[in-house]
Amino acid sequence: MRIYAPGETWDAAQFPPLLAIGDSWFWYPGNNLLRALAAHPRLREPYRNIQMLGFNGAKIAEYVDRGSARGRYAKAFRRELSPRNVGYYTTVLISGGGNDAVDYGLALRPDCGGLERPEDCVDPEGLDDLMRDISGALGLLIHDVLWAFRRQNRPVDLFVHGYDYPVPDGRGFDALMFRVAGPWLAPAMDARGVAQDAALRRGICQALIDGLNETLRGFARPSEGVHFVDSRSVLRGDAQYREDWDNEMHPTAEGFRRIVDARWIPLLASLGYAH
């Protein structure tokens, strides 16, 4: 099992047929989705070897060039899709959308003070703007992947995943007793005056995740090799939720294992990647 960082030299005996570009669900240190996938006992060889691109905190728009807007990771992704390199890959994994939502202030109304229902706190225009931007960038990214493989007359399986419902409890990513990143959700709600009501705040997250998942699902075209992995309602949301959630945005190692086992492996098995 090898998960290669950008620019890392491949071991000749462990070349990666999987190319994964994405945000912190792929990159989160110690426990992440790629590690859980590569370590799963049902995954077939050689799919345990993966080339990573992207970075923690990456937004989908940073993976592609749109007009004069140059994506931070677009050049590296274009290089992997070049005729010289794309022949090594059979499968592409895409993770993104969560950081875009944070960047948009969770699509909340400017002032949520006194509002008691999640649907009242979410700004429909803001949510539409968020989903439009995610759709535009993701559509271009998927197009570029399919075009690169079509140019070589080779099939590809492309997987886009959604997220499960987070708990906005104000926990960030800590390491060695220092705060490294986050929190992300609670501060955005505090800035918009959302009441300190756990049910209300979790309802806002659910509405946002549902909107994001439905947007991502809209790109699924199994007949063309584009698949969507729905991660919702796998992780615990009860009093034991911290066993599945390491912080506001990232599952624990056990949480990622549960998502892979429940949602990824059945789909991968149907396509011959797992037994």
C-alpha positions in Angstrom: 0.0 0.0 0.0 1.4 3.4 -1.1 -0.2 6.8 -1.1 2.1 9.2 -2.9 2.3 12.9 -2.3 2.7 15.3 -5.2 6.2 14.9 -6.8 7.0 11.8 -4.9 8.8 9.1 -7.0 6.8 5.9 -7.6 8.1 2.6 -6.5 8.3 0.5 -9.7 6.5 -2.4 -7.9 3.8 -0.1 -6.5 2.7 2.3 -9.3 -0.7 4.0 -8.5 -3.6 3.3 -10.8 -5.7 5.7 -8.7 -5.4 9.5 -9.0 -7.0 11.4 -6.1 -7.4 15.1 -6.1 -9.1 16.7 -3.2 -9.4 18.5 0.1 -8.7 17.4 3.7 -10.9 14.3 3.5 -8.1 12.9 1.4 -5.3 14.8 3.2 -6.2 14.9 6.9 -3.1 13.7 8.7 -3.2 10.3 10.4 -6.7 9.4 9.4 -8.4 10.2 6.1 -10.6 8.6 3.5 -7.7 7.4 1.2 -6.0 5.6 4.1 -9.2 3.9 5.1 -9.9 2.9 1.5 -6.3 1.6 0.8 -6.3 -0.4 4.0 -9.7 -2.0 3.5 -9.3 -5.8 3.4 -11.8 -6.2 0.5 -10.0 -3.8 -1.9 -8.2 -5.6 -4.7 -4.6 -5.0 -5.7 -3.2 -2.8 -7.1 -5.8 -0.3 -6.1 -4.2 0.2 -2.7 -1.6 2.5 -4.4 -2.8 6.1 -4.9 -1.4 9.3 -6.3 -2.6 12.4 -4.3 -3.1 16.0 -5.5 -4.6 19.0 -3.9 -4.2 20.0 -0.3 -5.9 20.6 3.1 -8.3 23.5 2.7 -8.5 23.2 -1.1 -11.6 24.4 -2.9 -12.9 22.8 -6.1 -12.2 26.0 -8.1 -8.5 25.6 -7.3 -8.3 22.3 -9.3 -9.1 23.9 -12.6 -8.5 27.0 -14.7 -11.6 29.0 -15.6 -10.9 31.8 -18.0 -8.3 34.2 -16.4 -8.7 32.5 -13.0 -5.8 30.1 -12.5 -6.4 27.3 -10.1 -3.7 26.7 -7.5 -3.5 23.0 -8.2 -4.7 23.1 -11.9 -1.2 22.9 -13.4 -0.3 19.7 -11.4 -3.7 18.2 -12.4 -3.2 19.0 -16.1 0.2 17.4 -15.9 -1.3 14.1 -14.6 -3.9 14.2 -17.4 -1.3 14.8 -20.1 -0.9 12.0 -22.7 2.4 11.1 -21.1 1.0 10.5 -17.6 -2.7 9.6 -17.9 -1.9 6.2 -19.3 -0.8 5.0 -15.8 -4.3 5.7 -14.3 -7.5 3.8 -14.5 -9.5 5.6 -11.9 -9.9 9.2 -10.6 -11.2 10.2 -7.2 -12.5 13.7 -6.5 -13.1 15.2 -3.0 -14.4 18.8 -2.6 -17.1 21.2 -1.7 -16.7 21.5 2.1 -14.2 24.3 2.0 -16.2 26.1 -0.6 -19.1 26.2 1.8 -17.0 27.6 4.6 -15.7 30.2 2.2 -19.3 31.2 1.5 -20.1 31.6 5.2 -22.2 28.4 5.0 -24.6 30.3 2.8 -26.2 31.9 5.9 -28.2 35.1 5.9 -26.2 38.2 7.1 -28.2 38.3 10.3 -29.8 35.2 11.7 -30.5 36.7 15.1 -33.9 35.6 16.4 -34.4 33.0 13.7 -35.5 29.6 15.0 -35.6 27.3 12.0 -32.7 26.1 9.8 -34.5 27.0 6.6 -34.9 30.5 7.8 -31.2 30.9 8.5 -30.0 29.7 5.1 -30.0 32.3 2.4 -31.5 30.8 -0.7 -29.6 33.1 -3.0 -26.3 32.5 -1.1 -26.9 28.7 -1.3 -27.6 29.0 -5.0 -24.5 31.0 -5.6 -22.4 28.4 -3.7 -23.9 25.5 -5.6 -23.5 27.3 -8.9 -19.8 27.9 -8.3 -19.2 24.3 -7.1 -21.1 23.0 -10.2 -19.1 25.1 -12.6 -15.7 24.1 -11.3 -16.7 20.4 -10.8 -18.2 20.2 -14.3 -15.0 21.5 -15.8 -12.9 19.1 -13.8 -15.0 16.1 -14.8 -15.0 17.2 -18.4 -11.2 17.4 -18.4 -10.8 13.9 -16.9 -13.2 12.3 -19.4 -11.6 14.2 -22.3 -8.1 13.1 -21.3 -9.2 9.4 -21.3 -11.3 9.7 -24.4 -8.4 11.1 -26.2 -6.5 7.9 -25.5 -9.6 5.8 -26.2 -9.5 4.4 -22.7 -12.3 3.9 -20.2 -12.1 5.6 -16.7 -14.1 5.3 -13.5 -14.4 8.7 -11.8 -15.8 8.9 -8.2 -17.1 12.0 -6.6 -18.0 11.8 -2.9 -20.3 13.8 -0.6 -20.0 14.4 3.1 -21.9 13.2 6.2 -23.7 15.5 8.6 -21.1 17.3 10.8 -21.6 18.6 14.4 -20.8 22.3 14.7 -19.4 22.0 18.2 -16.5 24.4 17.9 -13.7 21.8 17.7 -10.8 22.4 15.4 -7.7 20.4 14.4 -5.2 20.3 17.3 -1.7 18.9 17.2 0.9 18.8 19.9 -1.4 20.9 22.1 -1.7 23.7 19.5 -4.6 24.7 17.3 -3.6 24.0 13.7 -6.8 24.8 11.9 -10.5 25.5 12.5 -13.0 25.5 13.9 -14.9 26.2 10.8 -18.7 25.9 11.4 -19.4 27.4 14.8 -17.5 30.6 14.1 -19.4 31.1 10.8 -22.6 30.7 12.7 -21.5 33.0 15.5 -20.6 35.7 12.9 -24.1 35.6 11.6 -25.8 35.6 15.0 -27.2 32.1 14.9 -28.6 31.2 18.3 -26.6 28.9 20.6 -29.1 26.1 20.0 -27.6 22.8 19.1 -30.6 21.5 17.2 -30.8 24.6 15.1 -27.1 24.6 14.3 -27.1 20.9 13.4 -30.2 21.5 11.3 -28.4 24.2 9.3 -25.5 21.8 8.7 -27.9 19.2 7.5 -29.6 21.6 5.1 -26.2 22.6 3.7 -24.9 19.0 3.4 -28.1 17.9 1.7 -27.8 20.7 -0.8 -24.2 19.9 -1.5 -24.8 16.2 -1.9 -27.7 16.7 -4.3 -25.5 19.1 -6.4 -22.7 16.5 -6.5 -25.1 13.6 -7.2 -26.3 15.5 -10.3 -23.0 14.8 -12.0 -23.3 11.0 -11.7 -23.5 9.2 -15.1 -22.6 5.6 -14.4 -22.9 4.7 -18.1 -20.0 7.1 -18.7 -18.0 6.0 -15.7 -19.0 8.9 -13.4 -20.1 7.7 -9.9 -21.3 9.5 -6.8 -20.7 8.2 -3.3 -23.3 9.4 -0.7 -21.7 9.5 2.8 -24.8 10.8 4.6 -26.2 9.1 7.7 -23.3 6.7 8.3 -21.6 8.5 11.2 -23.1 8.7 14.6 -24.9 11.9 15.6 -25.9 10.8 19.1 -24.1 11.3 22.4 -21.2 9.1 21.1 -20.6 11.3 18.0 -17.1 12.1 19.0 -16.1 8.5 18.4 -16.8 9.1 14.7 -16.0 12.9 14.4 -12.5 14.1 15.2 -13.6 17.7 14.9 -16.2 19.8 13.1 -15.1 18.8 9.6 -13.2 15.5 9.8 -14.2 12.0 10.9 -11.9 9.9 13.1 -10.1 7.0 11.7 -13.0 4.8 12.8 -15.4 7.2 11.1 -13.6 7.1 7.8 -13.5 3.3 8.0 -17.2 3.2 8.6 -17.9 5.4 5.5 -15.6 3.3 3.3 -17.1 0.0 4.5 -20.7 1.2 4.2 -20.7 3.3 1.0 -17.5 2.9 -1.0 -16.8 -0.9 -0.9 -20.3 -2.0 -2.1 -20.0 0.3 -5.1 -16.4 -0.6 -5.8 -17.2 -4.3 -5.5 -19.9 -3.9 -8.2 -17.3 -2.5 -10.5 -14.6 -5.1 -9.8 -12.3 -3.0 -7.5 -13.2 -5.0 -4.4 -14.3 -8.5 -3.6 
